[in-house]
Amino acid sequence: MRIAIVTAGSRGDTAPYVGLGSRLQAAGHEVSLAAQRLYEPMIRAAGLGFREMPGNIREDFATGAGQDFQRHGTGLRALPAQIRFAGKMISDLGQGTQQAIEGAELVLTHRAAFGYAYWAAKAAGVPSLGLELFPSGIVPSGDFPPVSLAGRTLGHRGNLAGHALMRGIALASSPLLPGYKQYLRGLGVRDVGELYTDVRRGRWPVLHGWSPQVLPRPADWPAAAEVVGYWWPWQSPDYRPPAELAEFLAAGEPPVFLSFGSMAVGRAEELSALAVEAMRLAGVRGVIQAGWNELSATGEHVLAIGDVPHEWLFPRMAAVVHHGGAGTTGAGVRAGVPAVVVPVLGDQPMWAARLAELGVSPGAIPMKKINAPQLATLIKAAARGPGYHRRARTLADRVTQEDGAARVIEAVARLGARA
């Protein structure tokens, strides 16, 4: 079957779909992945077809609107900044989605592209399937609040009301985005709310790529909404680490990893100095990954690195410090190492809270409040505390028994049989 996977967002929004695409291809399907050009090398290295989506989110994060988006974080007060930033991404998606699915017999779509790929697939007469990395609210539940509200639970009824509010804001915002309005009109869409109705009534399947050991499936979801397990990124079997990194790892006790991924762009000097100082105060060695904010580090107890697969690196760490993105959170869980989370926005505060509840993290410190002494205290607890390591290893043993990609392959086979 010819499958098109439509993605949007950061590397963490793309890498799980590259791994999933590789598994689908190994199962006999012909897979193309639509993404922005900066991910083309990663996609082609995995042997997948590449279809370019317009835009460059790394450059967008560096703009004033992108930095406002990250600075405001989550919550109702952050909504104006979120909508301003989303407007650019939405325009890019509209330009690329229809071309991305041309010739496909099945469309799989990342959450950020739901509002495009669902309609484009429907207009083309081909089946589609939603793929989600966190509980975004496209499938509402009383078990948790919208991630846009910073993960603060409002109780079962309050959480459902919160999802209804966010859905209403999304529907009300659609006419205010001329590009999106034009896109829908071109496809003959009259009721934009039909997508939400189809999801709530179980008419459009949405598979969620995290472990139920980390966040259980809500009982009030429709049967077509499933939690299937993580989709691990593709890793080259020929990967070899840089010599400098291999030597650093061999020279002493396991270090602590730190990176903020695609977050906090524009604060390189401040956060680099803070990271080095936190490692010093904690009395640990550190591996500091540049990420999109281009962190750097100097000193005998730290090493600055570029792009190194977390799947290779994390099992060699004493603990990991990160922003709490879904993919990085999953990589840490899979490696069986404790975590310290520095959440910025979106689903990140929720994952931070879950890791603490599971006993594999001593706690989190929001990026807005980050400081070296408090971060050092958390790092020391994560790296030295035997309880965190024991619980992290136990959780990893359970999670690695799952095969989220196999569950998607099964769902694809069911859709193919009906087509």
C-alpha positions in Angstrom: 0.0 0.0 0.0 1.2 3.5 -0.8 1.2 5.4 2.5 1.8 9.2 3.0 2.6 10.3 6.5 2.1 14.1 7.1 4.1 15.7 9.9 4.5 19.2 11.2 6.7 20.8 14.0 10.0 20.2 15.6 12.4 17.3 15.3 10.6 15.6 18.2 7.4 15.9 16.2 9.0 14.2 13.2 11.5 11.5 14.4 8.9 9.1 15.8 7.1 9.1 12.4 10.4 8.3 10.7 10.8 5.3 12.9 7.2 4.3 12.3 7.5 4.8 8.6 10.6 2.5 8.5 8.6 -0.2 10.3 5.7 0.2 7.9 8.1 -0.1 4.9 9.6 -3.2 6.4 6.1 -4.6 6.6 5.8 -4.3 2.8 4.3 -0.8 2.3 5.7 2.0 0.2 6.0 5.0 2.6 6.6 8.7 1.9 6.9 11.2 4.8 6.0 14.8 4.3 8.0 17.2 6.4 10.0 20.5 6.2 13.3 20.3 4.3 15.5 20.5 7.4 14.4 16.9 8.2 15.1 15.5 4.7 18.5 13.9 5.5 17.0 12.0 8.5 14.0 10.8 6.4 16.1 9.7 3.4 18.7 8.0 5.6 15.8 5.8 6.9 15.0 4.8 3.3 11.7 6.6 3.1 10.4 8.8 0.3 10.5 12.5 1.1 7.8 15.1 0.3 8.6 18.7 1.2 6.3 20.8 3.3 6.9 24.6 3.2 8.5 26.5 6.0 11.3 26.1 8.5 10.1 25.9 12.1 13.6 26.3 13.5 13.8 29.8 11.9 10.2 30.5 13.0 11.2 29.8 16.7 13.9 32.4 16.4 11.5 35.1 15.3 9.8 37.5 17.8 6.5 35.5 17.5 8.4 32.3 18.1 10.1 33.5 21.2 6.9 35.0 22.6 5.3 31.6 22.0 7.9 29.9 24.2 8.2 32.7 26.7 4.4 32.7 27.5 4.3 28.9 28.0 0.9 27.4 28.6 -2.4 28.6 30.2 -5.2 30.9 29.0 -3.0 34.0 29.1 -0.6 32.3 26.6 -3.4 31.6 24.0 -2.9 34.9 22.0 0.8 34.1 21.6 0.0 30.5 20.6 -2.5 31.6 18.0 -0.1 34.2 16.5 2.6 31.6 16.2 0.3 28.9 14.9 -0.9 31.2 12.1 2.4 30.9 10.3 2.5 27.1 10.7 -1.1 26.7 9.5 -0.3 28.7 6.4 2.6 26.4 5.6 0.5 23.3 6.1 -2.1 24.5 3.7 0.4 24.9 1.0 1.9 21.4 1.4 -0.7 18.9 2.5 -2.6 18.3 -0.7 0.6 17.7 -2.7 2.0 15.5 0.1 -0.9 13.0 -0.2 -1.0 12.8 -4.0 -1.1 9.2 -5.2 -1.4 7.8 -1.6 -3.8 5.0 -0.8 -3.7 5.7 2.9 -2.9 8.9 4.8 -1.4 9.0 8.3 -1.3 12.4 9.9 0.4 14.1 12.9 -1.8 16.1 15.2 -0.8 19.5 13.9 -1.9 18.5 10.4 -5.2 16.9 11.4 -7.2 19.9 10.2 -5.6 19.6 6.7 -4.8 16.0 6.1 -8.2 14.7 7.3 -10.1 16.9 4.8 -7.6 16.4 2.0 -7.8 12.6 2.4 -11.6 12.7 2.5 -11.7 14.9 -0.7 -9.3 12.4 -2.4 -11.5 9.5 -1.4 -8.7 7.7 0.6 -8.8 6.5 4.2 -6.9 8.3 6.9 -5.7 7.7 10.4 -4.7 10.2 13.1 -1.4 9.6 15.0 -0.8 11.6 18.2 2.2 11.9 20.5 0.4 13.3 23.5 -3.3 13.8 24.7 -3.8 17.0 22.8 -7.6 17.1 23.4 -8.6 16.1 19.9 -10.1 13.1 21.8 -11.4 14.8 24.9 -11.4 13.1 28.3 -12.3 13.9 31.8 -9.2 12.2 33.1 -6.9 15.1 32.2 -7.2 18.8 31.3 -6.2 20.4 27.9 -2.5 20.7 27.8 -3.0 24.4 26.9 -4.1 24.9 30.5 -0.7 23.9 31.8 -1.8 20.5 33.0 -3.8 21.8 36.0 -6.7 19.3 36.5 -10.1 20.8 36.9 -11.8 17.5 38.0 -13.7 15.2 35.6 -16.4 17.6 34.6 -14.1 20.6 34.6 -11.6 18.9 32.4 -14.4 18.0 29.8 -15.5 21.6 30.0 -12.0 22.8 29.4 -11.7 20.6 26.3 -15.0 22.0 25.0 -13.7 25.5 25.6 -10.5 24.8 23.6 -12.5 23.1 20.8 -14.7 26.2 20.7 -11.7 28.5 20.5 -10.3 26.4 17.7 -13.5 26.4 15.7 -14.0 30.2 16.3 -10.4 30.9 15.2 -10.8 29.0 11.9 -12.6 31.8 10.0 -10.0 34.3 11.3 -7.3 32.5 9.3 -7.9 33.4 5.7 -5.5 30.7 4.3 -7.3 28.0 6.2 -10.7 29.3 5.3 -9.7 29.3 1.6 -8.3 25.8 1.9 -11.5 24.4 3.3 -13.6 26.2 0.7 -11.5 24.7 -2.0 -12.2 21.2 -0.7 -15.9 21.8 -0.4 -15.9 21.7 3.4 -19.0 23.2 5.0 -18.8 22.1 8.6 -15.3 22.3 10.0 -16.6 20.8 13.2 -17.2 17.5 11.5 -13.6 16.3 12.3 -14.2 16.7 16.0 -17.6 14.9 15.7 -16.1 12.0 13.9 -13.4 11.6 16.5 -15.7 11.8 19.5 -18.1 9.3 17.9 -15.3 6.9 17.0 -15.7 7.3 13.3 -12.1 8.5 12.7 -9.4 6.4 14.5 -6.7 8.2 16.4 -3.7 6.1 17.7 -1.6 7.6 20.5 2.1 6.8 20.5 3.0 6.6 24.2 3.1 3.8 26.7 0.0 3.1 28.8 2.5 2.3 31.5 3.4 6.0 31.5 -0.1 7.4 30.9 -3.0 5.0 30.9 -5.7 5.1 28.3 -8.8 7.0 29.6 -11.8 4.9 30.1 -14.1 7.5 28.6 -12.5 7.5 25.1 -14.3 6.0 22.1 -13.0 2.5 21.0 -11.3 4.0 17.9 -9.0 6.0 20.2 -6.2 3.8 21.4 -2.9 4.1 23.3 -0.6 1.7 21.5 2.9 2.3 22.8 5.9 4.5 21.7 7.0 4.8 18.1 10.8 4.8 18.5 12.9 6.9 16.1 14.9 5.2 13.4 18.6 4.7 14.2 21.3 3.7 11.8 22.8 0.3 12.5 26.1 1.8 11.5 26.1 4.6 14.1 29.4 5.4 15.8 29.8 8.2 18.4 32.3 11.0 18.0 35.7 9.9 19.4 35.6 12.8 21.9 32.3 11.6 23.3 33.5 8.0 23.6 36.6 9.1 25.4 34.7 11.3 27.8 32.3 8.5 28.7 35.2 6.1 29.3 37.1 8.6 31.5 34.8 8.5 34.5 31.5 7.7 36.1 28.3 8.1 33.9 27.5 11.7 33.3 24.3 13.6 33.3 22.8 14.6 30.0 21.3 18.1 29.5 19.5 19.6 26.5 16.4 21.7 25.9 15.9 20.4 22.4 14.1 22.9 20.2 13.1 25.1 23.2 14.5 28.4 24.6 16.0 29.6 21.3 17.9 32.8 21.7 19.1 32.2 25.3 22.3 30.2 24.5 24.8 32.2 26.6 22.6 32.4 29.7 21.5 28.8 29.6 25.0 27.4 28.8 26.5 29.1 31.8 23.6 28.0 34.0 23.9 24.3 32.8 27.7 24.2 33.5 27.2 25.8 37.0 24.4 23.4 37.9 26.6 20.4 37.0 29.4 21.8 39.1 27.2 22.4 42.1 25.7 18.9 41.8 29.2 17.4 41.7 28.5 15.4 38.5 30.0 15.2 35.0 27.8 16.5 32.3 27.1 16.0 28.6 25.4 19.1 27.2 23.8 18.8 23.8 23.6 22.0 21.8 20.0 21.7 20.5 18.3 24.5 18.6 19.3 27.0 21.3 23.0 26.1 20.6 24.2 25.5 24.1 27.9 25.2 24.7 30.1 24.2 27.6 33.7 24.3 28.7 35.4 22.7 31.6 36.9 19.4 32.7 33.6 18.1 34.1 31.5 18.8 31.0 31.4 18.0 27.3 29.4 19.9 24.6 28.1 17.7 21.8 26.0 18.1 18.7 23.5 15.6 17.3 23.8 12.2 19.0 20.9 9.7 19.0 19.2 9.6 22.4 18.6 5.9 21.8 22.4 5.3 22.0 23.3 8.0 24.5 20.7 7.9 27.2 21.4 4.3 28.5 25.0 5.6 29.2 23.8 8.5 31.4 23.3 8.7 35.2 20.3 11.0 34.6 18.8 13.1 31.9 17.7 16.8 32.0 15.4 17.9 29.3 12.4 20.0 28.3 9.8 17.3 28.6 8.9 16.8 25.0 7.0 13.6 24.3 9.8 12.0 22.3 12.6 12.9 24.7 10.5 11.8 27.6 9.9 8.4 25.9 13.6 8.0 25.2 14.5 8.6 28.8 11.8 6.1 29.9 13.1 3.5 27.4 16.7 3.9 28.7 15.7 3.4 32.3 17.3 6.5 33.6 15.9 9.1 36.0 14.9 12.5 34.6 14.7 16.2 35.6 12.3 18.1 33.4 12.5 21.8 32.6 9.1 22.3 30.9 8.4 25.3 28.6 5.0 24.8 27.1 2.4 22.5 25.6 2.4 18.9 26.9 5.8 19.3 28.7 4.4 20.2 32.1 2.1 17.1 31.9 5.0 14.7 31.2 7.0 16.3 34.0 4.2 15.7 36.4 3.7 12.1 35.2 7.4 11.2 35.6 7.4 12.5 39.2 4.2 10.6 39.9 5.8 7.4 38.6 8.8 8.0 40.9 11.4 8.3 38.2 12.0 12.0 38.6 12.6 14.0 41.8 10.7 17.0 40.3 10.7 19.7 37.7 11.6 23.3 37.4 9.8 25.4 34.8 12.0 27.2 32.3 10.5 30.5 33.5 12.0 29.9 37.0 15.2 28.0 36.2 18.2 28.7 38.3 21.5 26.8 38.9 21.1 26.0 42.6 17.6 24.5 42.3 18.5 22.6 39.1 21.7 21.2 40.8 19.6 19.9 43.8 17.3 18.0 41.4 20.2 16.7 39.3 22.0 15.4 42.4 18.8 13.7 43.6 18.2 12.1 40.2 21.8 11.0 39.6 22.6 9.7 43.1 19.2 8.6 44.4 19.0 4.7 44.2 15.2 4.7 44.4 14.9 6.7 41.2 17.2 4.4 39.3 15.4 1.3 40.5 12.0 2.6 39.6 13.3 3.9 36.2 14.7 0.5 35.4 11.5 -1.3 36.4 9.4 1.1 34.2 11.8 0.6 31.3 11.5 -3.2 31.5 7.7 -2.9 31.1 7.7 -0.3 28.4 10.2 -2.1 26.2 7.9 -5.1 26.1 5.5 -3.1 24.0 5.6 -2.6 20.3 3.7 0.6 19.3 4.7 0.4 15.7 3.2 -3.2 15.4 -0.1 -1.9 16.6 -0.1 0.8 13.9 0.8 -1.8 11.3 -2.2 -3.9 12.4 -4.5 -0.8 12.1 -3.2 -0.1 8.6 -4.0 -3.7 7.6 -7.5 -3.3 8.9 -8.0 -0.1 7.0 -6.5 -1.6 3.8 -8.9 -4.6 4.1 -11.9 -2.2 4.2 -10.7 0.0 1.3 
